[in-house]
Amino acid sequence: MTNTKNVEKSNSIEQVRYGCAIGAMHSVFAIPRVIPITHCGPGCADKQTSNISFYNGFQGGGYGGGSVIPSTNIHEKEVVFGGENRLRELIESSFKVLDADLFVVMTGCIPETVGDDVGSVVSEFQDQDLPVVYAETGGFKGNNFTGHELVTEAIIDQYVGDYKGPLKKGLVNVWSLLPYHNTFWRGDLTEIKRILEGVGFEVNILFGHESSGISEWKNIKKAQFNLVLSPWLGLKTAEHLKKKYGQPYLHIPIIPIGAKETSSFLRKVVDFAAIDKNKAEEFIESEERKYYKYLEDFSDFYAEYWWGLPAKFAIVGDSAYNLAITKFLVNQLGLIPAKQIVTENPPEKYRDIIREEYKNIAEDVSLEVEFEEDSYTIHDKIRKTDFGHKPPIIFGTTWERDLAKELKGSIVEIGFPTSYEVVISKSYVGYRGALTLLEKIYTTIVSASA
């Protein structure tokens, strides 16, 4: 990447914070027993997995990721003569060697540039009733957020299929965090499913260890509604499902962290679905009681150690965590937001939704959010931010570690890339995740002052 310190602003991005569209192979192997097949140049799949799933919490590749992923590894021959035969051979071999419930063929830049008819090749296997679909995910289509929606739509249209039957009351499809790119997605989706089940829903969580895999995806078409729990990711999928199956959707832009936000979130979903409120309130009351008991224990530290705690914070990361953590820190800890920078390059048509949420962070707090992908520019903005007389706390990525040292502040890594955390099941959302986040924040601060 070009260093822009001594040159005019260019279109280069220093220290990139996302993958390309084929990086959505992570969304594929985040579904139990589903394996991607990549039709791309040598190294493309390896680079995506090493960055998004390894140097980002060291999450591993699971059943169908990492070194398991089949790839055509096309070279000059395929560029000149086309790579369809090579792809056909790889799909045949994958069915012989690998045990999967579904394969998802994903294309890189080269086959899309030279015009390989991937759909035609895949249809040969689909005509034999073999479980395989394809998604055109060349890098010029966008980043891995864009690729994620291409993959979900491909599975829905080519595998889940049509449906004209009744919708099941209380069954919900959840579209939320981007698997693997969000470092804590596994634990977060587990907590989201737990609290939704707690108030009475049957939940298709779709990704991660709590998903039933392809049987759950087959069940998508029967859901009463779709829940989009993110600032924008999943809206395109929900709109597609509304058109395809007549399913309504509920969009809640802020992923809940802490008792206040989580209880409010659950009540909104219960009201939307018109399920039993009494059961929901019993669960909410039980969770809040436990949450505030733990918070009461924490309050002794918070009250006595105030002189050593930061007052202002900055957040650098994708909009889902950026917005959720900002809301939590402002409303439940009383910290002062100094700079919020969203990094995943959300589509322009969704940016006003995100801006509006920041303007209404609290009754007396309205913020201006910035959208920026280049780390040099991001760091320059943070250096110029007024954090007051106390060292700041920065919620960001590995790219912000040196910056935090420079500002004599603390760093909590919350997104891609997170190279100083080993993440297995950690969650920062809901009732339980908020307590884990508090532990992380203040352990980091106390350790830095030692």
C-alpha positions in Angstrom: 0.0 0.0 0.0 1.2 3.5 -0.8 2.3 5.6 2.2 0.6 9.0 1.7 2.7 11.0 4.2 4.8 12.7 1.5 2.5 12.5 -1.5 -0.8 14.0 -2.5 -3.9 12.1 -1.5 -4.4 9.1 -3.8 -6.9 6.3 -4.2 -4.6 3.9 -2.3 -5.8 2.5 1.0 -3.2 2.0 3.7 -3.8 -0.9 6.1 -7.0 -2.2 4.6 -9.8 -3.3 7.0 -11.8 -5.8 4.9 -11.4 -8.5 2.3 -12.6 -8.6 -1.3 -15.9 -10.2 -2.4 -14.5 -13.7 -2.5 -13.6 -13.3 1.2 -17.3 -14.2 1.7 -16.1 -17.8 1.5 -16.1 -17.3 5.3 -19.8 -16.8 5.3 -20.0 -20.2 3.5 -17.9 -22.3 5.9 -19.6 -20.5 8.8 -22.6 -22.7 7.9 -22.0 -26.1 9.4 -21.0 -28.7 6.8 -21.0 -26.3 3.9 -17.8 -25.9 1.9 -16.8 -23.2 -0.6 -15.1 -24.1 -3.9 -13.1 -21.2 -5.2 -12.5 -20.6 -8.9 -9.7 -18.1 -8.8 -6.0 -17.5 -9.1 -3.4 -19.2 -6.8 -3.2 -17.7 -3.4 -6.5 -15.8 -3.4 -8.3 -18.2 -1.0 -5.3 -18.6 1.2 -4.8 -14.8 1.6 -8.4 -14.3 2.5 -8.5 -17.0 5.1 -5.1 -16.0 6.6 -6.2 -12.5 7.0 -9.9 -12.8 8.0 -9.9 -15.9 10.1 -6.3 -16.3 11.3 -4.8 -12.8 11.9 -8.2 -11.8 13.3 -8.7 -13.5 16.6 -7.0 -16.7 15.4 -10.4 -18.2 14.9 -9.5 -21.2 12.8 -11.2 -22.5 9.7 -13.7 -25.0 11.2 -15.0 -28.0 9.2 -14.9 -26.4 5.7 -12.5 -23.5 5.8 -8.8 -22.9 5.9 -6.7 -25.6 4.1 -9.9 -27.6 3.3 -11.1 -25.1 0.7 -10.8 -26.5 -2.8 -9.5 -24.1 -5.4 -8.9 -24.2 -9.2 -5.7 -22.1 -8.8 -5.9 -21.0 -12.4 -2.9 -19.9 -14.3 -2.0 -18.5 -17.7 -3.5 -21.5 -19.5 -7.0 -20.8 -18.1 -6.6 -17.1 -18.8 -6.0 -17.8 -22.5 -8.3 -20.8 -23.0 -10.8 -20.4 -20.2 -11.1 -22.3 -16.9 -14.4 -24.0 -17.2 -12.9 -27.5 -17.7 -10.7 -27.0 -14.7 -13.6 -26.0 -12.6 -15.7 -28.9 -13.8 -12.9 -31.3 -12.7 -12.6 -29.6 -9.3 -16.3 -29.9 -8.6 -16.3 -33.6 -9.5 -13.3 -34.2 -7.3 -14.7 -32.3 -4.4 -17.8 -34.4 -4.4 -15.6 -37.6 -4.4 -13.2 -36.4 -1.7 -15.1 -34.1 0.7 -18.2 -34.8 2.8 -20.4 -31.8 2.7 -24.1 -31.0 2.8 -23.7 -28.2 0.2 -20.9 -26.8 -1.9 -20.8 -23.1 -2.9 -18.7 -22.3 -6.0 -17.3 -18.7 -5.7 -15.5 -16.9 -8.5 -12.5 -14.6 -8.4 -11.5 -11.8 -10.7 -9.8 -13.8 -13.4 -12.6 -16.1 -14.5 -15.1 -13.3 -14.4 -12.7 -11.1 -16.5 -12.1 -13.8 -19.1 -15.8 -14.7 -19.2 -16.0 -18.3 -17.8 -19.7 -19.4 -17.8 -19.6 -20.7 -14.2 -23.4 -20.9 -14.0 -23.5 -23.3 -16.9 -20.8 -25.5 -15.4 -22.6 -25.6 -12.0 -26.0 -26.3 -13.6 -24.6 -29.6 -15.0 -24.3 -30.8 -11.4 -27.5 -29.2 -10.2 -29.3 -31.1 -13.0 -28.1 -34.3 -11.3 -29.7 -33.1 -8.0 -26.2 -32.6 -6.5 -26.1 -30.0 -3.7 -24.1 -27.2 -5.3 -24.7 -23.5 -6.0 -22.6 -20.6 -7.3 -22.1 -17.0 -6.5 -20.2 -14.5 -8.8 -17.8 -12.8 -6.3 -15.1 -11.2 -8.4 -13.1 -8.6 -6.4 -14.5 -5.7 -8.5 -18.0 -6.5 -7.2 -17.0 -5.1 -3.8 -15.7 -6.2 -0.5 -16.6 -9.2 1.6 -19.7 -7.5 3.0 -21.0 -7.3 -0.6 -19.9 -10.9 -1.2 -21.8 -12.0 1.9 -25.1 -10.9 0.4 -24.3 -12.4 -2.9 -23.7 -15.8 -1.2 -26.8 -15.7 0.9 -29.0 -14.8 -2.1 -27.3 -17.6 -4.1 -28.1 -20.3 -1.5 -31.7 -19.0 -1.1 -32.5 -18.9 -4.8 -30.6 -22.0 -6.0 -31.0 -24.3 -3.0 -33.7 -23.2 -0.6 -36.1 -22.7 -3.6 -39.6 -21.5 -3.9 -42.4 -21.8 -1.3 -46.1 -20.9 -1.2 -47.0 -22.5 2.1 -47.9 -20.9 5.5 -45.5 -18.9 7.6 -44.8 -20.3 11.1 -45.6 -17.9 13.9 -42.7 -17.3 16.3 -40.1 -18.6 13.8 -37.5 -15.9 13.0 -34.5 -15.7 10.6 -31.7 -13.6 12.0 -29.4 -11.6 9.7 -26.7 -9.8 11.7 -22.9 -9.8 12.1 -20.6 -10.8 9.2 -19.1 -14.2 10.1 -15.3 -14.2 10.8 -14.9 -10.6 9.8 -16.5 -9.6 13.1 -14.0 -11.2 15.4 -16.5 -12.2 18.1 -19.4 -13.3 15.8 -19.6 -16.9 17.1 -20.2 -15.9 20.7 -22.4 -13.0 19.7 -24.7 -15.1 17.5 -24.9 -17.6 20.4 -26.0 -14.9 22.8 -28.5 -13.4 20.3 -30.1 -16.8 19.8 -30.2 -17.5 23.5 -32.0 -14.3 24.4 -34.5 -14.6 21.5 -35.3 -18.1 22.5 -35.6 -16.9 26.1 -38.5 -14.7 25.2 -40.2 -17.4 23.2 -38.9 -17.4 19.6 -37.8 -20.3 17.5 -34.6 -19.0 15.9 -32.9 -19.7 12.6 -29.5 -18.2 13.5 -28.1 -19.6 10.2 -24.3 -19.2 10.9 -22.0 -20.6 13.6 -22.1 -23.5 16.0 -25.7 -22.8 17.1 -26.9 -23.3 13.5 -28.4 -26.6 12.4 -26.8 -26.0 9.0 -28.6 -26.7 5.7 -31.8 -28.0 7.4 -32.1 -24.6 9.1 -31.5 -22.8 5.8 -34.2 -24.9 4.2 -36.4 -23.7 7.0 -35.8 -20.0 6.1 -38.9 -19.9 3.8 -41.2 -20.9 6.7 -40.3 -18.1 9.1 -42.9 -15.6 10.3 -40.4 -12.7 9.7 -36.8 -11.8 9.2 -34.8 -9.8 11.8 -32.1 -7.6 10.4 -30.0 -6.8 13.5 -27.3 -4.5 12.1 -27.0 -1.0 10.7 -27.3 -2.2 7.1 -25.9 -5.7 6.4 -28.8 -8.1 5.8 -31.3 -5.5 4.5 -30.8 -6.5 0.9 -31.3 -10.2 1.9 -34.5 -9.3 3.9 -35.9 -7.3 1.0 -35.2 -10.2 -1.3 -37.0 -12.6 1.1 -40.0 -10.3 1.4 -40.4 -10.3 -2.4 -39.7 -14.1 -2.7 -41.7 -15.5 0.2 -43.9 -12.6 1.3 -42.1 -12.4 4.7 -42.1 -9.1 6.5 -38.9 -7.9 8.2 -37.9 -5.9 11.2 -34.8 -3.7 11.0 -33.1 -2.9 14.3 -29.9 -1.0 13.4 -28.3 -1.2 16.9 -27.0 -4.5 18.2 -27.9 -4.5 21.9 -25.1 -4.4 24.6 -26.1 -4.3 28.2 -29.4 -4.6 30.1 -31.0 -1.4 28.9 -30.5 -1.9 25.2 -31.1 -5.7 25.3 -34.4 -5.5 27.1 -35.6 -2.7 24.8 -34.5 -4.8 21.8 -36.4 -7.9 23.0 -39.5 -5.9 23.6 -39.5 -4.5 20.1 -39.1 -7.9 18.5 -41.9 -9.4 20.8 -44.2 -6.6 19.9 -43.5 -6.9 16.2 -44.2 -10.7 16.2 -47.1 -10.4 18.7 -46.0 -13.4 20.7 -46.7 -14.0 24.5 -45.5 -10.9 26.4 -45.8 -12.5 29.8 -43.2 -15.1 29.0 -40.9 -12.5 27.5 -41.2 -10.2 30.6 -40.3 -13.1 32.9 -37.2 -13.8 31.0 -36.2 -10.1 30.8 -36.8 -9.6 34.5 -34.6 -12.7 35.3 -31.8 -11.5 33.0 -31.8 -8.0 34.3 -31.7 -9.1 37.9 -28.6 -11.2 37.3 -27.0 -8.4 35.2 -27.4 -5.7 37.8 -26.1 -7.9 40.6 -22.9 -8.3 38.7 -22.9 -4.6 37.9 -23.4 -3.8 41.6 -20.2 -5.7 42.4 -18.4 -3.8 39.6 -19.6 -0.4 40.9 -17.2 -0.5 43.9 -14.3 -0.5 41.5 -15.8 2.1 39.2 -16.5 4.5 42.1 -13.1 4.2 43.8 -10.9 4.0 40.7 -12.4 7.0 38.9 -9.2 9.1 38.9 -7.4 6.6 36.7 -10.1 6.0 34.2 -10.4 7.6 30.7 -13.2 10.1 30.1 -13.2 10.2 26.3 -13.1 7.5 23.7 -12.7 7.0 20.0 -14.1 4.0 18.0 -12.6 2.8 14.6 -14.3 -0.1 13.0 -17.3 -1.4 11.0 -20.7 0.2 11.7 -22.2 -2.7 13.6 -19.8 -2.7 16.5 -19.0 1.0 16.2 -22.6 2.0 16.7 -23.4 -0.7 19.4 -20.4 0.1 21.5 -20.8 3.8 21.2 -24.4 3.5 22.5 -23.3 1.3 25.4 -20.4 3.5 26.5 -22.4 6.7 26.3 -25.6 5.5 27.9 -24.4 3.0 30.5 -20.9 4.2 31.4 -21.2 7.9 30.8 -18.1 8.1 28.7 -17.7 11.0 26.3 -17.5 10.1 22.6 -14.6 12.0 20.8 -14.4 10.4 17.4 -16.4 7.7 15.6 -15.1 6.4 12.3 -16.9 3.7 10.2 -14.5 1.7 8.1 -16.3 -1.0 6.0 -17.5 1.4 3.2 -21.3 1.0 3.6 -23.3 1.5 0.4 -24.3 5.2 0.0 -28.0 4.4 0.2 -27.6 3.1 3.8 -25.4 5.9 5.2 -28.2 8.2 6.1 -29.6 5.4 8.3 -26.3 5.1 10.1 -25.9 8.9 10.5 -29.4 9.2 12.0 -28.6 6.6 14.7 -25.5 8.5 15.7 -27.5 11.8 15.9 -29.8 10.0 18.4 -27.2 8.2 20.6 -28.8 9.6 23.8 -31.4 12.2 24.7 -28.7 14.8 25.2 -26.0 13.4 22.9 -25.9 13.9 19.1 -22.8 12.8 17.1 -21.4 13.2 13.6 -20.0 9.9 12.3 -17.2 9.8 9.6 -16.8 7.2 6.9 -13.2 6.4 6.1 -11.2 3.4 4.8 -7.6 4.6 4.8 -5.7 4.1 8.0 -3.3 7.0 7.4 -6.3 9.4 7.2 -8.0 7.7 10.1 -5.0 8.0 12.4 -4.4 11.6 11.3 -8.0 12.4 12.4 -7.6 10.7 15.8 -4.3 12.5 16.4 -6.1 15.8 15.9 -9.0 14.9 18.2 -9.3 16.6 21.6 -9.3 13.9 24.3 -9.0 16.4 27.2 -6.4 16.0 30.0 -6.8 12.3 30.4 -5.3 9.5 28.2 -7.9 8.3 25.7 -9.2 4.8 25.2 -9.4 3.7 21.6 -11.7 0.9 20.4 -10.2 -0.2 17.2 -8.0 -2.9 15.6 -4.4 -4.0 15.5 -3.7 -1.1 13.2 -4.4 1.3 16.1 -2.0 -0.2 18.6 0.9 2.0 17.9 -1.4 5.0 17.7 -2.7 4.3 21.2 0.9 4.1 22.5 1.7 7.4 20.8 -1.3 9.0 22.5 -0.4 7.3 25.9 -3.9 5.7 25.8 -5.4 2.2 26.0 -6.5 0.0 23.1 -9.3 -2.5 23.0 -9.3 -4.4 19.7 -12.9 -4.9 18.6 -12.6 -5.7 14.9 -10.7 -6.8 11.8 -7.8 -7.2 12.1 -7.5 -8.3 15.8 -4.1 -9.9 16.1 -3.6 -9.6 19.8 -6.7 -11.6 20.9 -7.3 -15.4 20.7 -11.1 -15.7 20.3 -13.0 -18.9 20.9 -16.5 -18.1 22.2 -16.1 -14.5 23.5 -19.2 -12.3 23.1 -19.6 -8.6 23.7 -23.4 -8.3 23.0 -26.6 -8.9 25.0 -26.7 -9.2 28.8 -23.7 -11.6 29.2 -21.5 -10.0 26.6 -21.8 -6.6 28.2 -20.2 -8.0 31.3 -17.4 -9.5 29.3 -16.8 -6.2 27.5 -16.6 -4.3 30.9 -14.0 -6.8 32.1 -12.0 -6.3 28.9 -12.2 -2.5 29.0 -11.1 -2.1 32.6 -8.6 -4.9 32.7 -6.9 -3.2 29.8 -6.9 0.2 31.5 -5.7 -1.2 34.9 -2.9 -3.2 33.1 -1.8 -0.1 31.2 -1.4 1.9 34.4 0.6 -0.8 36.2 
